Amino acid sequence: MGEGKEIGSNPVTPRPAPVPAPTPPISTPPSQFHSPSLSRSPLLHVGGDGGDRIEPAKKTPRSMTPRIISTPRISLTPRFITPLGSPIRRVLHLTRLDPQDAWLPITESRNGNAYYAAFHTLCSGIGIQALVLPVAFTILGWTWGTICVTLAFIWQLYTLYLLVQLHESHETGMRYSRYMQLANAAFGERLAKLLALFPIMYLSGGTCVALIIIGGSTSKIFYDILCAGTCSAGHLTTVEWYLVFTSAAVLLSQLPNLNSIAGVSLIGAITAVGYCTLIWVISVAKGRIPGVSYDPDPSAKSEIVRLFDILNALGIISFAFRGHNLILEIQATMPSDEKHPSRVPMWRGVKVSYLMIAMCIFPLAVAGFWAYGDKIPENGGMLTALYTYHGRDTAQSLLGLTSLFVIINAVSSFQIYGMPMFDDMESQFTVRMKRPLPWWLRAVLRAMFGYGCFFVAVAIPFLGSLAGLIGGIALPVTLAYPCFMWLKIKKPRPYGPTWWLNWFLGALGMALSGVVIAAGVYVIIKTGIRVSFFKPQ
């Protein structure tokens, strides 16, 4: 008792009187986006009731005040970081991060910037699929073809903006670093798998298969151009060129994460712009080929056939504007905090890249249709037309450079489209084993994926003939789902302009997807395709 009186009468540091009222629950500030965790919300070190639990203080000589269990008493964050001092410290102490995201290739490195975003977006947003756009013009004609391509470009740019804004949740502080995770948050896990899993997996794996077909075939053409009939060595078969291209893609795929392939994406973006520009410039410089017609295909005998052809053309256009399944993954490579959210540099990079994409896509579509009209090949589009109609009257150096650009772009695009598949395969290991994937197992899994795509490319070489059908399957991922995700997560004012716009575009996208898929199936049944399993040309 004497000691207690001495402390009470002469305290070393004045202390405020204890407050008997309970402390309200403490939550993580919604503006904090550092957490890489996507499998769970940021967790608090709290009591069982979800808030801070206060226990009665023990009567010790040091203190008679209540003790809060969940909040650490010592802070290592200096006060000069912020005028208030506490918000950042509270986040650092109360947020428990999920280490699993630091083990996966998409979120392993978060030092990206607007330049990296522009490289990745341009490399994934433009490609061989754009070369088929003049085929849609042969069905739609000049006016409607231009209108449809313009509207599709504006529409997909708007949904791209929605995805960039949805990447960070202000309410929970979460970052949705993968398209499927955002779909799970918006639609629920079961419905998200039903609606989005197959299109997203196809847009990644199916695109890699198509790139092997295109890259292997173009490699064979490039070799023939270099040799010009003078090579004494025996020529490789098409399957062997597929294997050569796949081996190069697998070797390059050993780069560990999405940020590490930024230089590869830059090279892929430059070569994509290069071959698109070369193709339409050469086509225009050589002039229109004889017997060109710009009228819609007169072979349609009935209105129903004509309608299905139009819908198939819309599927081709939608297939040209894919790549939305990679936007959240690209944005996930950027750092983000309260003052510098990742959506700002991401949207800056997207605007620059899509300006370049527009400068490539529209000249390709218009100039290609002007040069070749109804004679444009359906399989390969502008690239096949260039070799078919101008293979002899064009300098071999230009043809070889175009082929080389196509090959380099295909190898580069394989890396960014394969990254979500690598991420998914590695996540299966980390979830079960609770540790990062060993480097040798990562190499084996990526090689298995690459050579698995090679097997599919050899088994189904006519995959490019299904562009309309594939475009219909992938269309909701690009044009419809982002609108519904915005409505579900952001909850705009009912019956307001934003509410009506997103409901209209989402419903129109789903309806268009259904009729385009039906049209693609009808056209395949009606006209047929050259089915040649294990016989690549």
Summary of the structure (lengths in Angstrom):
residues: 537
radius of gyration: 28.5
end to end distance: 98.0
largest distance: 112.8
contacts: 1780
relative contact order: 0.16
helix: 66%
strand: 1%
